[in-house]
Amino acid sequence: MGLLDGKRILVTGVLTDASIAFTVARLAQEQGAEVVLTSFGRTMNLTKRSAGRLPTPAPVIELDVTNEDDLASLASRVAEHVSGLDGVLHSIGFAPEAALGGNFLNTSWADVGTAMQISAYSFKSLAMAARPLMGSGGSVVGLDFDATVAWPKYDWMGVAKAALESCSRYLARDLGPSGIRVNLVAAGPIRTMAAKSIPGFDDFDAVWSTRAPLAWDLDDPEPAARACVALMSDWFPATTGEIIHVDGGVHSQGA
């Protein structure tokens, strides 16, 4: 039996097969789940191509987490493919160029607000949009990056990740009575398409190659994806509001 036998999983954020989200979708299928993907705009074609590379081609529905109509209709559109949801993966993050790269003191609220809405508030938006399909239980998992310190050039995306971590705790509080667990996986750096938009991303290689007690491969999304799948399984029935670090142990080490 697979960890996710009979479960129905919604996965956001699949672009290419190098992403954590794609690997979550692949592993979920391999562990017995039905998977539905979301995408929007110019990334739809990328997501559809990646969906075809899964063990079982997955349906792709449009979802812009800043669009209230998309959110309001999400449950009905997902229901065209699966009878409900047992798990949701939030793999969504974006900050305008002006909010990254060492421009922290000069970033306008318009750019900060965009980063916060898409990278943090959307966690709550997605959870609430999917909730009608989750019945009396389920698991919502978000992808995080350690927000306990200030990273060079990460700037307002780091602040947005801190907001995401706080948001997950409040969601855990308010969705817990419905049996819905809410957790984050704080992954180490992975060389994905999204990572290419972070100025100085390659500098993370020096940090992880010298400070990770365990080996860390920037080109291997599977360790983080496995944690996401485990959290969506029945093996964490009493865990919520938690941040699981899958970063080779870097978060536990001093400078």
ABEGO torsion letter per residue (X at the ends): XBAABGBBBBBBGBABAABAAAAAAAAAAAAGBBBBBBBBEAAAAAAAAAAAABABBBBBBBBBAABAAAAAAAAAAAAAABAEBABBBBBBBBBBAAABGGAAAABBAAAAAAAAAAAAAAAAAAAAAAAAAAEABEBBBBBBBBAABBBBGAEAAAAAAAAAAAAAAAAAAAAAAAGBBBBBBBBBBBBBAAAAABBGAAAAAAAAAAABABBBBAABAAAAAAAAAAAABAABAABBGBBBBBAGGAAABBX
